Amino acid sequence: MKEYLVLSEEVKVGQEQGKPIVALESTIISHGMPYPQNVQTAREVEQIIRDNGAVPATIAIVDGKIKIGLSDEELEMFGKSTNVAKASRRDLAYLLATKQLGATTVAATMICAELAGIEIFVTGGIGGVHRGAETTMDISADLEELAQTNVAVICAGAKSILDLGLTLEYLETKGVPVIGYQTDVLPAFYTRSSKFAVNFRADDVETISQTLKTKWDLQLKGGAVIANPIPEEHAMEEKVITEVIETALKEAEEQHISGKEVTPFLLAKVKELTAGKSLDANIALVKNNAVLGAQIAVKLQAKK
């Protein structure tokens, strides 16, 4: 296993010194945002994690290796390249074997983080059960990963392009706790709320870190979702975003777009229909998650 892992100098030194490490995905750079905002955001998010006492580890597949922590040049490469594969659990082995460039999704980042001994992972939003999944069976691998991989995911909930109710049902079946940070309801990415309740509310970082420690002490396998609402000033109106998503979904159907092509299409459409406001919101919520993720990692590390 170790032959596939390459730790950046910063991560290696951080681990040797017993510092808390926070994993970051690379799909958000390659497939989630346009250049140059993607690279700029990646760098700023890494810095936020450092400023809050932890070490950032952006994860990606490069030249047959899992890179835990990327250099400035590698961030730039992932931001600009157009031939980067989107790597989930099923893709990891093939991309490593064929030495292709792979940007890790939530699921793949969780796997790689666990291999590197990292328990906290910051992202924008998790994948989930897609609308119409009762006929298409389109369910994100992120949910299955949360059920079996011991990594906590700090996110702004799930995008409302998904079926949020079914996503929560799936997580419940798999025994994955959904903890709302200072909220009773699941945030829906661009908006602070939805009509669905989280399992537990935690108003402070201590409660979250103690819950995670206890969960893993009890050998309750799997991760947890820490749902952190987008800051009020960057949130979009629920009514506006709902209308935009309905329009985008209709268009995706008309163009026969399906499978993993749906999300990038919908996100691009949402950005277009909101005149770029959704991109600003996306950037703001990831930064907000980075602050919370670093704080949780610091508290968790102190309990070891």
N, C-alpha and C positions, 0 to 999 in steps of 0.2 A: 504493500500500500504506500509506504513512505517514498518509494521510487517515483511515484506520480506527483507528489507534492513538492512545490517549490515555494518557500516562504521568503517574502521580501525582507530586506535587512531590518526595516522598521518593525515588522511583525516578529521576526526572530528575536531581536533584542528585547522587544516588549514582553514576549513570552518568558525569556530567560530572567527578566527582572520582575516577573510576576504581575505585570500590568494587565488590566482588563482589555480584551480585544473585542472589537465590534465588526462583524461581517457586513459587507455591502455587495449587492448584486451588480452585474455588468450589463444585463439586458436593458436596464433603464438608460444606459449610455448608448448602446447600439441600436435598440429598437423602440425606446420609450420617448426619446426627445430628439429634436433636430440639432444639428451642429450649428453654432458652437455652444449653444446653451447646455447641451448634454455634458460636455467636458468641463465647462465652467462650474456647473452644478455639482458634478462629481468631486471636483477639487474643493469646492466650498463645503460640501457635506463632510468630506474627510477632515477638513480643518475644524469644523464644529465639533466633531468627535474628539479631536486632540484637545481643543479648548475646554472640553468638559471632562478631561482626565482619563480618556481611554485612547486606544490605538486603532486606527481604521484599517480594515483589510478588505479591499475591493477584490472580488474573486472572478477569475475568468480562465478559459482554456486556451493555452498558447503552446504550439509546437510539441504536442504530446504530453504536456504537463498541466497540472492544476496550479495556477498561480494564486497564492494567498497573499494579496497585496500587490498592487500594480505600480510601476514607475510612472512618472509624468509622461514619458514618451508612449508607454503602453496605453495610458488613458486616452491620449491624443489619437493613437492608432484605432482604438475601439470606437472613438467618437466619429472618426472620418470614414472608416472602412464600410464598404457596401456589401461585402461578401461574408459577413460574420453570421455563423449559424446560431440559431436560438437553442440553447442547450437545456433540456429538462432531464429527468432521471433516465429515460429510455435512450437518450442521445449521448450521454457521457462517454461510455466505453468506445463507441464508434468514433467520436470526434477525437478522443485521445489516441486511439489506434491509428487513425489516418492523419494525425497531426494537423487537424484543421483549427481555425480560429473559432472559438465558441464563447458566446456571451451567456452567462448563467441566469436562468429564471429563478424564481423563489425556490422551487423544489430542488434544483441542482445546487443552488447556493447553500441551502440547508445541508445537503449531503456533504458538500465540500467543507463547510464550516465544521460539521461534526468530526470529519476526518482529521481536521487540524486542531480539534479540541476547543472550538469556539462555540459558546452557548447563546450568544446574543446576536441578532441579525436585524438590521434596519432596512426597510424598503418603503415603497410608496403605498401599494395596496396588494392584497393577496388575490389570487385567482379564486374561482369558485364554480358553482353549478351555473351553467349558462341557461338563459331563458330557452324554454322548449327542450330541455335536457331529457324530459320524459320520453321524447321520441328520438332525439339525436344521440343521447348518452354522452353529451359533451360536458365533461366534468374535469376541471383542472387537476393536474397531478399535484398541485400545491397542497390540496386537502389531504390526500393520501400520505404525502410526505409529513405533514403536521401530525399525522396519527402515529408515525413510526420513528421519527428522527428527533433527537433531544436538543432542539434549538428553539428558542423563543423568538417570535417574529413581531417586531414593532412596526405597525402600519396604521394607515388612516382608514382602516376597515377594508371593504371591498368596493370596487366600482359598481355604481348602480346600473351598469349595462348588464350585470349579472342578476340571477334570481337570488336575492339576499336571504329570503326565507328558507329556501332549499339549501343554500350554502350553510346556514346555521344548523339546519337539521342534520346535514351530513357530518358536520364537525361534532355535533352532539353524539351521533351514533358511534363515531370514532373515539369519543372520550377526550376531545381536545377542548380545554377551557378557553373561553373567550372573555378576556378581562378588559373592561372599559376603564380607561384612565380619566378620571374625573367626569365620567359620563355613564348614564344608565342605558343608553341605546347605542346600537352599532352605527358608527359614522359611515357615510357612504362616499368616501374619497373626496370628491369636490364639495360635498356638503357635510355639515357637522352631525347630522342626525338622519335616522330612518325610522320606520315604524316598528323596528325589531329590537327587542331588549337583548343586552349582553347577558352572560351568565353571572358575572360578578362585577362589582364596581370597586375600584381601588383609587383612593384620593391621594395616595402618596407612593413614592418610589420604594420605600421600605416594605410596604405590603406586597408589592409585585415581586420584589427580589426574594422575600421570605417565602412566598407562595411557590416560586420556581424552585428554590432550594429544597423545600419540603417535597414537592412533586418528584424531583429526581432522587432525593434521599430515599423515598419510598419505592424507587425503581418503577414508577408509573411511566411507562415508555411513551415517547412522543413529545411534541412541542406544545406551545401555547400561543394564542393570538393576543397581543396587547394592542387594543384598539385605541388610537390616539387621535381625537378629532382635529381636523385642520383648524388653524387659528381663525377666530371670528373674522378678522379684517380681510382674510384671503378667501373665505368661504364663498361659494356661489349659491344663488337662490335655488331652492329645491325645485320650484315650479319650472324655472328656466331650464335647468339641467335635465329634468324629466322630459320636457318637450323636445329638447335637442337629441336626447338618446333615442326617443321614439322615432324621430325622423331618420336618424343614422341607422337604426335597426332595420327600418323599412327599406332603406336604400341598399343595405347589405344583402337583404333577402332578394331584392330585385336583381342585384348583380351576381347572385348565386355564390356569395362569399361564405365559406364555412370553415370549420375547424379552427386551427390556431391562427388563421389569417383574419379571423373576425375581430379580435381585440385591436391589433394595430390599425385596421380599417376604421373601427369605431372611434378610436382615440384621435386619429387624424381628422375624422369627420367632425368630432366634437370640438376639436381645436379650431377647425375652419368655421363651424357654425357659431362658436362663441367669440370669434374674432381674436383668438389667441389668449383669451382670459383663462382657459382651462390649463394652458401651459404654465402660466404664472402661478395658478393654484397648485399645480403638480409640484413645481419647484419649492413653493412655500411649505407644503405639507411634508415633503421629504426632509427638509431642513429641520422642521419641527420634530419629526420622528428621530432624527439624529441626536438631538439634545436629550430626549427622553431615553433613547437606547443607550447612550453613553452613561447617563446617570444610573440606569439599572445595572449595567455591566460593572460599574465602579462599586455599587452596593453589594452585588453578588460576589464579586471578587473578594471583598472585605470579609465575607462570611466563610471563606475557605481556610 
